[in-house]
Amino acid sequence: MWVRAQVLKWKRRDGFDKIDLYTRGTLHSTVWGTVLCVSLLSVTHPVRDSDAPVALIAGTVLTAVAQGVCSVPLVPRALGGYLGREAVTGRLIFLSAVLFLANAACLLTLGWFTGTEEYPELPVALGSVTLPFLTPLVLAVPVWASAVCVAAIAGGMTGGALLAGATGSFALTTLAGIGLGGALVASTVRLSAWTLGITQKLRDARDVQTRLAVAEERLRFGRDMHDVLGRNLAVIALKSELAVELAERGIPSATDQMVEVQRIARASQQEVRDVVRGYREADLRTELLGAQGVLRAAGIACAVHGDGDELPSPVQSALGWAVREAATNVLRHGDPRRCDIRLETARGSVRLVVENDGVTPDTAVVPGSGSGLHGLRERLAAVGGSLEAGPTGDGAFHLTAAVPLPSPRTTATAPPKKG
């Protein structure tokens, strides 16, 4: 059950959270993997069969574990400092350096007791003992300082191996292994942190794009309000001024002007209610272009197939509302990367199909649970249409709005529109 819960928790994370968790987990796993390696290489048969004191062997294992414990708070702080979030305290780095030197000294002493020729695992142990110290260090210092540290550590370890009685070839192997391994670890850790930084910038950029998309929608709503109220308010102002002038002159037609002002004010009030409640007729082509623009602004690849220009006005209006509701659901739910919008005209009916990915079990829209889908069903039902919406089970969400087309005879006999 625990494993299943963790798997579901992992699936619910978005891509950015997965990269962040993977990077941090890799760094910690690398540190503790080397701690385990040093601990095991400190209790091999050559060491146990040598004259090395038990206290020295135990001290080597304990200092290795202490390095791992010190890295638990140090690695995330060093990573946060690299990403510009927090500063790394010098005390933790100093403590890590002391533990590293102590662990390295214990290993070299074990090599002296055992004999370097009888202890061939010593270069591997010396290389492993540098990783818990080097991993956070390369994130806390500049690149040139990291190179200097790697060179100094490789040289110091080689000198210590010579003092422990190592031969020239053994010392050269130690120098090459620690130098190349340290450079590889430093570059890998730095590259992982750089990748995480780029990912976080992409996340911030996506959040900005989403906010811009919302702001664009608000601007569009503001333009609608301006179109509705601007002209009517100007007419009301002019007719009110005219009514005042007529009233001052004692002309009875001032009453007619005020009656007209009252009519325009009531009409404006109704139009404002229509805008707020969303009862204005939606243009299908405009909604398709608007949905594509908003989704692309939010970093979602959106492809639109068909425009529905030849469809009757009631059908276009109903499908336009379907496009608006579908785009809203794509932005609000899941972590989508793509969205496909298709208009499929068949014999006697037209279908709007909207499909997007990035849907997880906890973000999937349950059919019929939201007021938006419920209202959309009512709009489609008014023109004889139907709506099907829900997750497909493979991380995708599928919405299909079907509307029957009026027969040519009905269209031909329909009364013409006024105005």
N, C-alpha and C positions, 0 to 999 in steps of 0.2 A: 504493500500500500504506500509506503514511504517513497519507494522508487517511482511509482506511478504519479504520486503527487508532485515530485520534483520534475518529472518529465512534462506534466501539464503546466507547471509553473514556468518551465523553460519555453514551452511553445507560446505562452501568453506574452512573453517579452517581445518587444519590437527589435528590429535589426540592430539599432544603435545600442540598446541595452545588452544584446548578445555579444557584440564586439567588445564592449567595455568589460563585461564579466569574463569573456574568454581571455582578454589581454591580462587582466589582473590575476586571474586564475593561473595562467601560464607562468607569470613571474613568480608567484608564490610556490607553484609546483616545482619550478626549476630550483629555487632556493632549498626547499625541503628535500628534493631529490638528491642534491649534493650533500646535504646534512646526513642523509641516510647512507650515502656512498662513503663519506668520511668515517662514519661510525662503524660500518661493516669492515672497511679496510684497516681499521685500528685494532680489530680483534681477530685477524687472520692467524693461521697456524704459525707462520714465521714469527709473528709478534708474541703469540702465547708461548712458543717454545724458546724464546730468547730470555735474557736476564732482565728484561724491562719490568720495573715494579708494577704491581697491580694498580697502585694509586696513579701512576702515570697513564696507564691505559684508560682507567676510568676518567681521569681528568681530560684526556683527549676527546672521549665520547661526550662528556658533559659540556666542554667548551663548544663542541660542534653543535650540540642541541641549543646551547645558549645563543649561538649565532643565529640559528633559525628563529628562536623566540624574539630576538632583537629585531629581526627583519620583518616581523608581523606588523608592527606599527610604522617601521621605517620605510618599507617599500611603497605603501599607499601615500605617505607624506611626500616622499621623493617624487612620485608620479604626479601628485597634486602640485608640487612646486614646479615641475617641468611644464605642466599645463597652465601655470599661472594662477592656481587657485589658492594655494597656501605656501608658507615658507617652511623650509626644513630646518629643524632645530639642530644646532651644532652638537648638543649633548648626545643625541642618538648616534650621529655619525662618529663622534669620538668613542662612544661605547662600542660601536660596531668595529672600529679600527682596533681597539684594545683586545676584543674577543678574537678577531682575526689573527693578530700577532701571537696571542696566547695559544690558539689552536695550531698555528703553523709551527711555533716553537715546540709544542708537544709532539707533533708529527716528526719533526727533524730529530728530536731526542729519541723517539722510537726507532727512527732509522739508524741512529748512532748505536743504540743498544742491539738492534737486530742485525745491522750490517746492510748496506745498500744492495749488495749483490744477492743477499738472502731475502731482500724485501723489494721485489721488482714492482710492486704496486705503489711504491712511494711517490713516483711522479704523478700518477693519477690522483692520489690522495692530496698531494700538494696543489694540483690544479683545481681539484674540487673545493678545497678549503677557501679558495679566493672568491668563489661565486657569491656566497651570501654577503660578502662585503662589497664586491664589485658591482653587483646588480643595482642597489640603490645609489651607489656613488656616481655612476656614469650619468644618472638622471639629475644629480644635484650639482654637478660641476660642468664647465664647458667641455667641448670636444677635445681641445688640445690638452686640457688637464686630465681627461680620461686616458689619452694616449700616454702621457707622462706617467700616470699611476700604473698603467699596465706594464710599461717598460720597467719601472722601479720594482714592481712586485716580481716580475720575471727574474730580474737581476738579483733581487734579495733572496728569492727562493733558490736560485742556482748557487749563490754564495753559501747559503745555509747547507745545501746538499754537499758541497765540497768540504765544509767544516765537519759534516757528519761522516766523512770518509768516502764520499762518492768518487768514482773514477771520472776521467775527462769525458768519456762517451756518455756516461750516466748523467753528468751535469749538463752536457750539451742537449741531451734528450729532454731533460727537465726544462731548460731554457726555451727550447723550441715549442714544447708542448704548452707551457704556461703562457708564453708570449702570443702564440697563434690562437690558443683557446681563449685567452683573455680578450684579445682583439675581436674575435668572433662573438663572444658574449656581449662585449660592450656595444658593438655595432648592432647586434640583434635586439638588445634591450632598448637602445636608443631608437631604432627603427620602429619597434612595437609602440613605443610611447608617441612617436611622431604620427604613426597611423591612427592611434587613438585620438590625438589632437585634431587631426583632419576630420575624423568621424564626428567629433563633437562640434566642430565648426559647421559641418554639413547639417547636423541636427539643429543647431541654432539658425542656420539659413532656412531650413524647412519651416521652423516655427515662425520666422519673419515672413516667409512667403504665405503661410497660412493666415497670419494676421493681416497681411496686405490683401489677401483674397477677401477676408471678412470686411476690411475697410472699403474695398471696391464695391462689395455688395451694398454696404451702407451708403456709399456715394450714389449708387444707382437708385436706391430707395429715396435718397434726398432729391435726386433729379426728378423722380416721379412726383414727389410732394410739391416741388417747385412748379412742375408743369401743370399740376392740378390747381394749385392755389395762386400762382403768380398772376395769370391773366384775370382770374375772377376777382382777386383783391384789387387789382388796378381798376377794373370796371366798377367795383363797389365804391372805391375812393372817388372816381370821377362823377358817378351818379349821385353820391352823397353831397359833393360840392355843388353840383347842379341843383339838387333839391334845396340846399340851404339858400342859394341865390334866388331861386324861384319863391321860396317861402318869404324871404326878406322883401321881395317885390309884391307879395300878396297874390301870386299867380297860383290858381288851384292845381295845376299840373304837377306841383311839387309832391303831392300825395301819390301820384302815379309813379314818380321816380323812386320814392321810398318803397312802394310796393315792389317795384322791380329790384331794388336793392335787397329786399327781404327774400325774394324768389332766388336771386343769385346766391345769397348767403346760405339758404337751405340746400340748394344744389351743391354748393361747395362742401357743406358739411357731409352730405351723403357721399360725395366723391372721396373725401378724406377717409371716411369709414371704409369705403371700398378698398382703398390703398392699404390701410392698416390691417384689415381683415384678410387681405389677399384675394379679393373677389374681382379684381380687374381681369379682363381676358388676357391670357398668356399667349404670346406669339411663338409658335413652335420653332421657327428658324432662329429667332432671337434667343430663345432659351437654350437651343443647341449650341450656338456660338458662345453664349454666356457660360454655360456649364463647362465647355471645353477650355475657355480662358481661365475660369476660376480653378479648375482642377490642375491645369498646367502650372498656374501660378503657385499652387501648393506642392509642386514637385511630383505630380502624378501624370504619367503618360496617358493621354486621352485621345482616342481615335473615334471620329464620328462618320458614319456611313449613311447617307441620305439626308434630305432636308425637308421633305414633306410639303413643298410649296403648292402642289396641286391638290392637297387634301382640303375638304370643306372646313370652314372656319370653326364650327363646334368641335370637330375632331382635332384640329390643330390646337385649340385651346386646352382640351382635355389632356392630350399628349404633352403639351408644353408644361402643364403642371406636373405630369409624371416625370419629365426630365428634371425639373427643379427639385422635386422631392428626392429623386434618385441621387442627384449630385450632392444634396445636403447630407444624405446618409453616407455616401462615400467619404465625405470630409470628416464626419463625426465618428465613424465606427471603424475600428481596425487600423491597420498600417498598410494601406494600399500602395502599390507601385504602378499599376496600370488600370485603365478603365476603358471598356469598349461600349459604344452606344450605336445601335443599329436600328434603322427603320426598315421593316420588311412588309412590303405591300403584297398581299395575296388576293385571291379572287373574293371580292366582297368584304374584305377586312384589312386592317393594317395593324401591325404589331410593333411595339417599341421594346427592344431588348437592351438592358443595361447589365453589364457583368463586370465585376471588379475582384481583385485578389486581396490578400492581406487580412482575411477574416479569421479570427480565433474564436473558440467557443464562448469566451466571456464577452466578446464585443459583437457577436452576431446579433442582428436584429430579429427578434422573434416575430413572425408574421402576425399582424393584428394587434401587437402590444403597443405600438406607438400611435399617437394621435395623427401624425403626418400620413402614415399609410392608411389609417382609417378614413381620414378626410379625402385622400386620393381615391380610395374605392368609391366613395360617394360621388365624387366628380365624374369618375368613369361610368358609374352606374347610370348617371343622368343622360348619357349618350349611348347606353346599352353596352358599355364595355365591361371588362373584368381585369383583375390584377392578381398576379402570382408573384410572391416575393419570399426569399428565404435563402439560407446558406445551402451550398451544394454538397458539403461534406469534405471537400478537398481544399479548403482554405479560400473558397470563392463565394461570392454572393451574386445571386441571379434575380433580376426583376424583369417581369414581362407584363406589359400593359397592352391588351388587345381591345380594339374598337371596331365595330362593324361599320362598313361604309354604306351610306344611303344609296339606294338604287337610282339609276339614271332617270327613271320616270318620276321618282319623288323629287329629285333635284330639279327636273325641268318644270314641274308644276308648283314648286315652292314659290311663294310670293317674293317679289324683289325687296331688298333691304331699303329702308328709308335713308335719305341723306347721302 
